[in-house]
Amino acid sequence: MDTAETREERFRHALKTLISEARAPEDALVRLLGSQQCLSELTAGKRLPSLNEATLLGAFFGVSPAQLLQVTQPSLGVSLRLGTVEGIHDVAEAVRHASRLLTVDRLTRDWGFTEPIEPVTNFAPSKVWHHAKAGERTAARLRAYLGIDDLDPIEELTELVESLGYPVEYRSLPRDVHGISVPETRETEASWVILINSNDYWSRQRFTLCHELCHVLQKDTGQVIVDRVETPENGPERVANNFARHFLLTEDALEHKLSQHGCISSENAAAQLISDLMLTYGISRDSLLISLREIQAEITRSPYFTYCEQATVSEIMRVSGNRELWDELNDARGESIPSNRLTQQVLNAYSSGLVSLQSVADVISNGDSNLARSELSDAGWSFPEDAGAAKI
């Protein structure tokens, strides 16, 4: 008689053990999974969890889906840096969406549809114990690795990150979440998808994207990293914050701009300096003020810079005569913008009949296949009745 446990039984045992050890309240798990029926089915071992359910349970208990299911297959890292069940629950849909994007990325790459990349496999981020120095040195190394001069602004940041092989999507996230980076581990390699809150201002989005890129470069695998407004100042966050600040605006570039503007003797002059730096280097006002304090602490103690700290960014831009340009840069704020890299990959695979319309929809229309069909039709695609994919 075969007494070997089935995968369902092994999962049920693992789940019950985790629930017992964590003393997890049932109502919290019901909220996490969406219904009492789902929880009952899983705890009774009637079925295995879906990828989405395994992702959420892994996030809640701090284990990987593969460990939960006791299998060796590509899986999302899921140790969310969050302190509450509610914190996990409000980003669940975004994590599910990212998992679908990772699936499409893996599938299209397996078929050979990979956009050209600037490989960073040989790039070595700094691992010094001093978090601020680690971030600054990693930023300097990446600029040198990519051949970016210290005085040059990084104008097309999204395109740069995607050229390294990491899809970036702008979408609406919970109000206190700036960005999410989600890895999928496959054997020894990790793929990443980065989600940026489209509701944030342009400069905040750029800072967040650099912050998430640092998590990727530092190989913070095994985690779905959710960066919130109130984020504990732990080691990885400090490294990422300092990386973002110095990657966007080097110390040499800041000192060069300071010398160009000369003595700051009025609120208007301070606003001119702040707006010039923000618009030229695409850095957030708060990060810029931190950099100024580090280089010239005395200048930021003047009442003119106190004004720049307390005024809204829109007011600073108005005073400096840059309000129209600032509004233009934020024109796409709130819009969902899919990854251009992943869009090209999935459309190339789709036109060859190798992936479904649903895969295209997961990338360009948040999973809505009818909307994807409409958008493709408007762009000139045809849909043969008997074909699984469209031809241009």
C-alpha positions as a Markdown table, in Angstrom:
| # | Residue | x | y | z |
|---|---|---|---|---|
| 1 | Met | 0.0 | 0.0 | 0.0 |
| 2 | Asp | 1.4 | 3.4 | -1.0 |
| 3 | Thr | 1.6 | 5.6 | 2.0 |
| 4 | Ala | 3.4 | 8.5 | 0.3 |
| 5 | Glu | 1.8 | 11.9 | 1.0 |
| 6 | Thr | 0.3 | 13.8 | -1.9 |
| 7 | Arg | 1.4 | 17.4 | -2.6 |
| 8 | Glu | -2.0 | 18.5 | -1.3 |
| 9 | Glu | -1.4 | 16.7 | 2.0 |
| 10 | Arg | 2.1 | 18.1 | 2.3 |
| 11 | Phe | 0.8 | 21.6 | 1.6 |
| 12 | Arg | -2.0 | 21.2 | 4.1 |
| 13 | His | 0.5 | 20.1 | 6.8 |
| 14 | Ala | 2.9 | 23.0 | 6.0 |
| 15 | Leu | 0.1 | 25.6 | 6.0 |
| 16 | Lys | -1.4 | 24.4 | 9.3 |
| 17 | Thr | 2.1 | 24.4 | 10.9 |
| 18 | Leu | 2.7 | 28.0 | 9.7 |
| 19 | Ile | -0.8 | 29.1 | 11.0 |
| 20 | Ser | -0.1 | 27.5 | 14.4 |
| 21 | Glu | 3.4 | 29.0 | 14.7 |
| 22 | Ala | 2.4 | 32.4 | 13.7 |
| 23 | Arg | -0.9 | 32.3 | 15.7 |
| 24 | Ala | -2.5 | 33.8 | 12.6 |
| 25 | Pro | -6.1 | 34.8 | 13.2 |
| 26 | Glu | -8.6 | 33.2 | 10.8 |
| 27 | Asp | -10.3 | 36.4 | 9.8 |
| 28 | Ala | -7.0 | 37.8 | 8.7 |
| 29 | Leu | -6.4 | 34.8 | 6.4 |
| 30 | Val | -9.9 | 35.1 | 5.0 |
| 31 | Arg | -9.3 | 38.8 | 4.1 |
| 32 | Leu | -6.0 | 37.8 | 2.6 |
| 33 | Leu | -7.4 | 35.0 | 0.4 |
| 34 | Gly | -10.7 | 36.7 | -0.4 |
| 35 | Ser | -13.2 | 34.2 | 1.1 |
| 36 | Gln | -13.8 | 31.6 | 3.8 |
| 37 | Gln | -14.3 | 29.0 | 1.2 |
| 38 | Cys | -10.8 | 29.4 | -0.2 |
| 39 | Leu | -9.3 | 29.2 | 3.3 |
| 40 | Ser | -11.4 | 26.1 | 4.1 |
| 41 | Glu | -10.4 | 24.3 | 0.9 |
| 42 | Leu | -6.7 | 25.0 | 1.5 |
| 43 | Thr | -6.6 | 24.1 | 5.1 |
| 44 | Ala | -8.5 | 20.8 | 4.4 |
| 45 | Gly | -6.0 | 19.9 | 1.7 |
| 46 | Lys | -8.7 | 19.7 | -1.0 |
| 47 | Arg | -6.6 | 21.5 | -3.5 |
| 48 | Leu | -3.3 | 23.3 | -4.0 |
| 49 | Pro | -3.2 | 27.1 | -4.0 |
| 50 | Ser | -3.0 | 29.1 | -7.2 |
| 51 | Leu | 0.1 | 31.1 | -7.8 |
| 52 | Asn | -1.7 | 34.2 | -6.6 |
| 53 | Glu | -2.8 | 32.4 | -3.4 |
| 54 | Ala | 0.7 | 31.0 | -2.8 |
| 55 | Thr | 2.2 | 34.4 | -3.3 |
| 56 | Leu | -0.1 | 36.0 | -0.8 |
| 57 | Leu | 0.4 | 33.2 | 1.8 |
| 58 | Gly | 4.1 | 33.3 | 1.3 |
| 59 | Ala | 4.1 | 37.1 | 1.8 |
| 60 | Phe | 2.1 | 36.7 | 5.0 |
| 61 | Phe | 4.2 | 34.0 | 6.5 |
| 62 | Gly | 7.6 | 35.1 | 5.1 |
| 63 | Val | 8.3 | 32.0 | 3.0 |
| 64 | Ser | 8.6 | 31.4 | -0.7 |
| 65 | Pro | 5.8 | 29.7 | -2.6 |
| 66 | Ala | 8.2 | 26.9 | -3.6 |
| 67 | Gln | 8.9 | 26.2 | 0.0 |
| 68 | Leu | 5.2 | 26.3 | 0.8 |
| 69 | Leu | 4.4 | 23.8 | -2.0 |
| 70 | Gln | 7.7 | 21.8 | -1.5 |
| 71 | Val | 8.5 | 22.1 | -5.2 |
| 72 | Thr | 11.5 | 23.3 | -7.2 |
| 73 | Gln | 10.1 | 25.6 | -9.9 |
| 74 | Pro | 10.3 | 29.3 | -10.9 |
| 75 | Ser | 8.6 | 31.2 | -8.1 |
| 76 | Leu | 8.1 | 34.7 | -6.8 |
| 77 | Gly | 10.1 | 35.8 | -3.8 |
| 78 | Val | 7.6 | 36.9 | -1.3 |
| 79 | Ser | 9.0 | 38.2 | 2.0 |
| 80 | Leu | 7.2 | 41.6 | 2.1 |
| 81 | Arg | 8.9 | 44.2 | 4.2 |
| 82 | Leu | 5.6 | 45.1 | 5.9 |
| 83 | Gly | 4.4 | 44.9 | 9.4 |
| 84 | Thr | 0.7 | 44.3 | 9.1 |
| 85 | Val | -1.7 | 42.0 | 7.3 |
| 86 | Glu | -3.4 | 45.1 | 5.9 |
| 87 | Gly | -0.1 | 46.2 | 4.5 |
| 88 | Ile | 0.1 | 43.0 | 2.5 |
| 89 | His | -3.5 | 43.0 | 1.5 |
| 90 | Asp | -3.6 | 46.4 | -0.1 |
| 91 | Val | -0.9 | 45.6 | -2.6 |
| 92 | Ala | -2.1 | 42.0 | -3.3 |
| 93 | Glu | -3.6 | 43.0 | -6.7 |
| 94 | Ala | -0.4 | 44.8 | -7.8 |
| 95 | Val | 1.7 | 41.7 | -6.8 |
| 96 | Arg | -0.6 | 39.4 | -8.7 |
| 97 | His | -0.3 | 41.7 | -11.7 |
| 98 | Ala | 3.5 | 41.7 | -11.4 |
| 99 | Ser | 3.5 | 37.9 | -11.3 |
| 100 | Arg | 1.6 | 37.8 | -14.6 |
| 101 | Leu | 4.1 | 40.2 | -16.2 |
| 102 | Leu | 7.0 | 38.0 | -15.0 |
| 103 | Thr | 5.2 | 35.0 | -16.5 |
| 104 | Val | 4.9 | 36.8 | -19.9 |
| 105 | Asp | 8.5 | 37.9 | -19.7 |
| 106 | Arg | 9.7 | 34.4 | -19.0 |
| 107 | Leu | 7.5 | 32.9 | -21.7 |
| 108 | Thr | 8.5 | 35.4 | -24.4 |
| 109 | Arg | 12.2 | 35.1 | -23.6 |
| 110 | Asp | 12.0 | 31.3 | -23.8 |
| 111 | Trp | 10.6 | 31.7 | -27.3 |
| 112 | Gly | 13.6 | 33.9 | -28.1 |
| 113 | Phe | 11.8 | 37.3 | -28.1 |
| 114 | Thr | 14.1 | 39.3 | -26.0 |
| 115 | Glu | 14.8 | 43.0 | -26.5 |
| 116 | Pro | 18.5 | 43.9 | -26.6 |
| 117 | Ile | 20.0 | 44.6 | -23.2 |
| 118 | Glu | 23.0 | 46.2 | -21.6 |
| 119 | Pro | 24.1 | 43.3 | -19.4 |
| 120 | Val | 25.0 | 44.1 | -15.8 |
| 121 | Thr | 25.9 | 40.5 | -14.8 |
| 122 | Asn | 29.5 | 41.6 | -14.3 |
| 123 | Phe | 28.5 | 44.8 | -12.4 |
| 124 | Ala | 29.6 | 44.7 | -8.7 |
| 125 | Pro | 27.6 | 47.0 | -6.3 |
| 126 | Ser | 29.4 | 48.2 | -3.2 |
| 127 | Lys | 28.9 | 46.0 | -0.2 |
| 128 | Val | 30.7 | 48.2 | 2.4 |
| 129 | Trp | 29.2 | 48.2 | 5.9 |
| 130 | His | 28.4 | 52.0 | 5.7 |
| 131 | His | 25.0 | 52.2 | 4.1 |
| 132 | Ala | 25.3 | 55.8 | 2.9 |
| 133 | Lys | 28.7 | 55.0 | 1.3 |
| 134 | Ala | 27.5 | 51.7 | -0.2 |
| 135 | Gly | 24.7 | 53.6 | -2.0 |
| 136 | Glu | 26.9 | 56.4 | -3.2 |
| 137 | Arg | 29.7 | 54.1 | -4.4 |
| 138 | Thr | 27.2 | 51.8 | -6.2 |
| 139 | Ala | 25.8 | 54.9 | -8.0 |
| 140 | Ala | 29.3 | 56.0 | -9.0 |
| 141 | Arg | 30.2 | 52.6 | -10.2 |
| 142 | Leu | 27.0 | 52.2 | -12.3 |
| 143 | Arg | 27.5 | 55.6 | -13.9 |
| 144 | Ala | 31.1 | 54.6 | -14.8 |
| 145 | Tyr | 29.9 | 51.1 | -16.0 |
| 146 | Leu | 27.4 | 52.7 | -18.3 |
| 147 | Gly | 29.7 | 55.5 | -19.4 |
| 148 | Ile | 27.7 | 58.4 | -18.0 |
| 149 | Asp | 29.7 | 61.5 | -17.1 |
| 150 | Asp | 29.4 | 62.8 | -13.6 |
| 151 | Leu | 28.0 | 66.2 | -14.8 |
| 152 | Asp | 25.4 | 64.7 | -17.2 |
| 153 | Pro | 21.8 | 64.3 | -16.2 |
| 154 | Ile | 20.0 | 61.0 | -16.9 |
| 155 | Glu | 17.2 | 62.1 | -19.2 |
| 156 | Glu | 15.6 | 58.8 | -20.3 |
| 157 | Leu | 15.6 | 57.0 | -17.0 |
| 158 | Thr | 12.8 | 54.5 | -17.7 |
| 159 | Glu | 14.5 | 53.5 | -21.0 |
| 160 | Leu | 17.8 | 53.1 | -19.3 |
| 161 | Val | 16.4 | 50.8 | -16.6 |
| 162 | Glu | 14.5 | 48.7 | -19.2 |
| 163 | Ser | 17.7 | 48.5 | -21.3 |
| 164 | Leu | 19.3 | 46.7 | -18.4 |
| 165 | Gly | 16.6 | 44.0 | -18.8 |
| 166 | Tyr | 14.1 | 45.1 | -16.1 |
| 167 | Pro | 10.5 | 45.9 | -17.3 |
| 168 | Val | 9.1 | 49.1 | -15.7 |
| 169 | Glu | 5.3 | 49.8 | -15.5 |
| 170 | Tyr | 3.6 | 52.9 | -14.2 |
| 171 | Arg | 0.3 | 52.2 | -12.6 |
| 172 | Ser | -2.0 | 53.4 | -9.8 |
| 173 | Leu | -0.8 | 52.0 | -6.4 |
| 174 | Pro | -2.1 | 52.6 | -2.9 |
| 175 | Arg | -1.6 | 56.2 | -1.9 |
| 176 | Asp | 1.3 | 55.5 | 0.5 |
| 177 | Val | 3.1 | 53.1 | -1.8 |
| 178 | His | 5.7 | 54.7 | -4.1 |
| 179 | Gly | 6.9 | 51.5 | -5.8 |
| 180 | Ile | 7.1 | 47.8 | -5.8 |
| 181 | Ser | 9.9 | 45.5 | -7.2 |
| 182 | Val | 9.0 | 41.9 | -7.7 |
| 183 | Pro | 11.5 | 39.1 | -8.5 |
| 184 | Glu | 11.1 | 35.6 | -9.9 |
| 185 | Thr | 13.9 | 33.2 | -9.2 |
| 186 | Arg | 14.7 | 30.6 | -11.9 |
| 187 | Glu | 17.5 | 28.3 | -10.9 |
| 188 | Thr | 20.3 | 30.7 | -10.2 |
| 189 | Glu | 18.9 | 33.7 | -12.1 |
| 190 | Ala | 16.4 | 36.3 | -10.9 |
| 191 | Ser | 14.1 | 38.3 | -13.2 |
| 192 | Trp | 12.5 | 41.5 | -11.9 |
| 193 | Val | 9.5 | 43.7 | -12.7 |
| 194 | Ile | 9.3 | 47.2 | -11.3 |
| 195 | Leu | 6.0 | 49.0 | -10.6 |
| 196 | Ile | 6.0 | 52.7 | -10.1 |
| 197 | Asn | 3.0 | 54.7 | -8.7 |
| 198 | Ser | 1.7 | 56.7 | -11.6 |
| 199 | Asn | 0.0 | 59.1 | -9.1 |
| 200 | Asp | 3.3 | 60.5 | -7.8 |
| 201 | Tyr | 4.9 | 63.5 | -9.2 |
| 202 | Trp | 7.5 | 63.1 | -12.0 |
| 203 | Ser | 10.6 | 63.8 | -9.8 |
| 204 | Arg | 9.3 | 61.4 | -7.1 |
| 205 | Gln | 8.7 | 58.7 | -9.7 |
| 206 | Arg | 12.3 | 59.1 | -10.9 |
| 207 | Phe | 13.7 | 58.8 | -7.4 |
| 208 | Thr | 11.6 | 55.7 | -6.7 |
| 209 | Leu | 12.7 | 54.1 | -10.0 |
| 210 | Cys | 16.3 | 54.6 | -9.0 |
| 211 | His | 15.6 | 53.3 | -5.5 |
| 212 | Glu | 14.0 | 50.1 | -6.9 |
| 213 | Leu | 16.9 | 49.7 | -9.4 |
| 214 | Cys | 19.3 | 49.6 | -6.4 |
| 215 | His | 17.3 | 46.8 | -4.8 |
| 216 | Val | 17.7 | 44.9 | -8.1 |
| 217 | Leu | 21.5 | 45.6 | -8.4 |
| 218 | Gln | 22.0 | 44.7 | -4.7 |
| 219 | Lys | 20.3 | 41.4 | -5.5 |
| 220 | Asp | 17.7 | 41.7 | -2.8 |
| 221 | Thr | 16.1 | 38.5 | -4.0 |
| 222 | Gly | 13.6 | 36.5 | -2.1 |
| 223 | Gln | 11.5 | 39.6 | -1.5 |
| 224 | Val | 8.6 | 41.5 | -2.9 |
| 225 | Ile | 9.9 | 44.9 | -2.0 |
| 226 | Val | 7.1 | 47.4 | -1.2 |
| 227 | Asp | 8.4 | 51.0 | -0.7 |
| 228 | Arg | 6.0 | 53.0 | 1.3 |
| 229 | Val | 5.9 | 56.6 | 2.5 |
| 230 | Glu | 6.7 | 55.4 | 6.0 |
| 231 | Thr | 9.5 | 52.9 | 5.4 |
| 232 | Pro | 11.8 | 51.7 | 8.3 |
| 233 | Glu | 15.3 | 53.2 | 7.9 |
| 234 | Asn | 16.9 | 49.7 | 7.7 |
| 235 | Gly | 20.1 | 48.9 | 5.9 |
| 236 | Pro | 18.7 | 48.1 | 2.4 |
| 237 | Glu | 16.5 | 51.2 | 2.4 |
| 238 | Arg | 19.3 | 53.5 | 3.3 |
| 239 | Val | 21.5 | 52.0 | 0.6 |
| 240 | Ala | 18.7 | 52.4 | -2.0 |
| 241 | Asn | 17.9 | 56.0 | -0.9 |
| 242 | Asn | 21.6 | 57.1 | -1.1 |
| 243 | Phe | 22.0 | 55.3 | -4.4 |
| 244 | Ala | 19.0 | 57.1 | -5.9 |
| 245 | Arg | 20.2 | 60.5 | -4.8 |
| 246 | His | 23.7 | 60.1 | -6.1 |
| 247 | Phe | 22.8 | 58.3 | -9.3 |
| 248 | Leu | 20.5 | 61.2 | -10.3 |
| 249 | Leu | 22.7 | 64.0 | -9.0 |
| 250 | Thr | 26.4 | 63.5 | -8.3 |
| 251 | Glu | 28.3 | 65.7 | -5.9 |
| 252 | Asp | 30.3 | 67.2 | -8.8 |
| 253 | Ala | 27.2 | 68.1 | -10.7 |
| 254 | Leu | 25.7 | 69.7 | -7.6 |
| 255 | Glu | 28.8 | 71.8 | -6.9 |
| 256 | His | 28.9 | 72.8 | -10.6 |
| 257 | Lys | 25.4 | 74.1 | -10.4 |
| 258 | Leu | 26.0 | 75.9 | -7.1 |
| 259 | Ser | 29.0 | 77.7 | -8.7 |
| 260 | Gln | 26.8 | 78.7 | -11.7 |
| 261 | His | 24.1 | 80.3 | -9.5 |
| 262 | Gly | 26.5 | 82.0 | -7.2 |
| 263 | Cys | 25.4 | 83.7 | -4.0 |
| 264 | Ile | 21.8 | 83.0 | -3.0 |
| 265 | Ser | 20.5 | 86.2 | -1.5 |
| 266 | Ser | 16.7 | 86.0 | -2.0 |
| 267 | Glu | 13.8 | 83.6 | -2.1 |
| 268 | Asn | 13.6 | 84.0 | -5.8 |
| 269 | Ala | 17.3 | 83.1 | -6.2 |
| 270 | Ala | 16.8 | 80.0 | -4.0 |
| 271 | Ala | 13.7 | 79.0 | -6.0 |
| 272 | Gln | 15.8 | 79.4 | -9.2 |
| 273 | Leu | 18.5 | 77.1 | -7.9 |
| 274 | Ile | 16.1 | 74.4 | -6.6 |
| 275 | Ser | 14.0 | 74.4 | -9.8 |
| 276 | Asp | 17.0 | 74.4 | -12.0 |
| 277 | Leu | 18.5 | 71.3 | -10.2 |
| 278 | Met | 15.1 | 69.5 | -10.1 |
| 279 | Leu | 14.3 | 70.1 | -13.7 |
| 280 | Thr | 17.8 | 69.4 | -15.0 |
| 281 | Tyr | 18.5 | 66.2 | -13.0 |
| 282 | Gly | 15.0 | 65.0 | -12.3 |
| 283 | Ile | 15.5 | 64.7 | -8.6 |
| 284 | Ser | 12.9 | 65.2 | -5.9 |
| 285 | Arg | 12.9 | 68.4 | -3.9 |
| 286 | Asp | 13.4 | 66.6 | -0.6 |
| 287 | Ser | 16.3 | 64.5 | -1.8 |
| 288 | Leu | 17.9 | 67.6 | -3.3 |
| 289 | Leu | 17.7 | 69.5 | 0.0 |
| 290 | Ile | 19.4 | 66.5 | 1.7 |
| 291 | Ser | 22.2 | 66.7 | -0.8 |
| 292 | Leu | 22.6 | 70.4 | -0.3 |
| 293 | Arg | 22.8 | 69.9 | 3.5 |
| 294 | Glu | 25.6 | 67.4 | 3.0 |
| 295 | Ile | 27.7 | 69.7 | 0.7 |
| 296 | Gln | 26.9 | 73.2 | 2.1 |
| 297 | Ala | 25.1 | 72.9 | 5.3 |
| 298 | Glu | 25.3 | 76.7 | 6.0 |
| 299 | Ile | 23.4 | 77.5 | 2.8 |
| 300 | Thr | 20.4 | 75.5 | 3.8 |
| 301 | Arg | 20.2 | 77.3 | 7.1 |
| 302 | Ser | 19.3 | 80.6 | 5.4 |
| 303 | Pro | 15.6 | 81.8 | 5.5 |
| 304 | Tyr | 15.6 | 81.5 | 1.7 |
| 305 | Phe | 16.0 | 77.7 | 1.8 |
| 306 | Thr | 13.6 | 77.5 | 4.7 |
| 307 | Tyr | 11.1 | 79.0 | 2.2 |
| 308 | Cys | 12.0 | 76.3 | -0.4 |
| 309 | Glu | 11.4 | 73.6 | 2.2 |
| 310 | Gln | 8.0 | 74.9 | 3.3 |
| 311 | Ala | 6.6 | 76.0 | -0.1 |
| 312 | Thr | 5.0 | 73.5 | -2.5 |
| 313 | Val | 7.0 | 72.5 | -5.5 |
| 314 | Ser | 4.4 | 74.1 | -7.7 |
| 315 | Glu | 4.9 | 77.4 | -5.9 |
| 316 | Ile | 8.7 | 77.1 | -6.3 |
| 317 | Met | 8.2 | 76.4 | -10.0 |
| 318 | Arg | 5.9 | 79.4 | -10.4 |
| 319 | Val | 8.3 | 81.8 | -8.6 |
| 320 | Ser | 11.2 | 80.6 | -10.8 |
| 321 | Gly | 9.1 | 80.9 | -14.0 |
| 322 | Asn | 9.1 | 77.2 | -14.6 |
| 323 | Arg | 5.5 | 76.3 | -13.7 |
| 324 | Glu | 4.5 | 75.5 | -17.3 |
| 325 | Leu | 7.4 | 73.1 | -17.8 |
| 326 | Trp | 6.7 | 71.5 | -14.5 |
| 327 | Asp | 3.1 | 70.9 | -15.4 |
| 328 | Glu | 4.1 | 69.5 | -18.7 |
| 329 | Leu | 6.5 | 67.0 | -17.1 |
| 330 | Asn | 3.6 | 65.9 | -14.8 |
| 331 | Asp | 1.1 | 65.7 | -17.7 |
| 332 | Ala | 1.0 | 61.9 | -17.7 |
| 333 | Arg | 0.6 | 61.7 | -13.9 |
| 334 | Gly | -2.1 | 59.2 | -13.0 |
| 335 | Glu | -2.0 | 57.4 | -16.3 |
| 336 | Ser | -1.2 | 53.7 | -16.6 |
| 337 | Ile | 1.9 | 53.2 | -18.9 |
| 338 | Pro | 2.9 | 49.6 | -19.7 |
| 339 | Ser | 6.5 | 48.5 | -20.0 |
| 340 | Asn | 7.7 | 49.3 | -23.5 |
| 341 | Arg | 10.2 | 46.5 | -23.4 |
| 342 | Leu | 7.7 | 43.9 | -22.4 |
| 343 | Thr | 5.1 | 45.3 | -24.9 |
| 344 | Gln | 7.6 | 44.8 | -27.7 |
| 345 | Gln | 8.4 | 41.2 | -26.6 |
| 346 | Val | 4.9 | 40.1 | -26.2 |
| 347 | Leu | 3.7 | 41.7 | -29.5 |
| 348 | Asn | 6.5 | 40.1 | -31.4 |
| 349 | Ala | 5.7 | 36.7 | -29.9 |
| 350 | Tyr | 1.9 | 37.3 | -30.5 |
| 351 | Ser | 2.4 | 38.2 | -34.2 |
| 352 | Ser | 4.3 | 34.9 | -34.6 |
| 353 | Gly | 1.4 | 33.0 | -33.1 |
| 354 | Leu | 3.3 | 31.8 | -30.0 |
| 355 | Val | 1.4 | 33.5 | -27.2 |
| 356 | Ser | -2.3 | 34.3 | -26.7 |
| 357 | Leu | -4.2 | 37.5 | -26.7 |
| 358 | Gln | -4.5 | 37.2 | -23.0 |
| 359 | Ser | -0.7 | 37.4 | -22.6 |
| 360 | Val | -0.8 | 40.7 | -24.6 |
| 361 | Ala | -3.7 | 41.9 | -22.4 |
| 362 | Asp | -1.7 | 41.1 | -19.2 |
| 363 | Val | 1.0 | 43.6 | -20.5 |
| 364 | Ile | -0.9 | 46.4 | -22.2 |
| 365 | Ser | -4.4 | 46.5 | -20.7 |
| 366 | Asn | -4.2 | 45.1 | -17.1 |
| 367 | Gly | -5.5 | 41.7 | -18.2 |
| 368 | Asp | -8.6 | 43.0 | -20.1 |
| 369 | Ser | -8.5 | 41.0 | -23.4 |
| 370 | Asn | -11.4 | 42.9 | -24.9 |
| 371 | Leu | -9.6 | 46.2 | -24.3 |
| 372 | Ala | -6.4 | 44.7 | -25.7 |
| 373 | Arg | -8.2 | 43.5 | -28.9 |
| 374 | Ser | -9.7 | 47.0 | -29.3 |
| 375 | Glu | -6.4 | 48.8 | -28.9 |
| 376 | Leu | -4.6 | 46.4 | -31.3 |
| 377 | Ser | -7.4 | 46.8 | -33.8 |
| 378 | Asp | -7.1 | 50.6 | -33.6 |
| 379 | Ala | -3.4 | 50.2 | -34.3 |
| 380 | Gly | -4.1 | 48.2 | -37.5 |
| 381 | Trp | -3.9 | 44.6 | -36.3 |
| 382 | Ser | -6.1 | 42.0 | -37.8 |
| 383 | Phe | -7.7 | 39.0 | -36.0 |
| 384 | Pro | -8.1 | 35.9 | -38.3 |
| 385 | Glu | -11.0 | 33.8 | -37.0 |
| 386 | Asp | -9.0 | 30.6 | -36.8 |
| 387 | Ala | -5.7 | 31.9 | -35.6 |
| 388 | Gly | -4.6 | 32.1 | -32.0 |
| 389 | Ala | -2.6 | 35.3 | -32.7 |
| 390 | Ala | -2.9 | 38.4 | -34.9 |
| 391 | Lys | -0.9 | 39.4 | -37.9 |
| 392 | Ile | -0.1 | 42.9 | -38.9 |
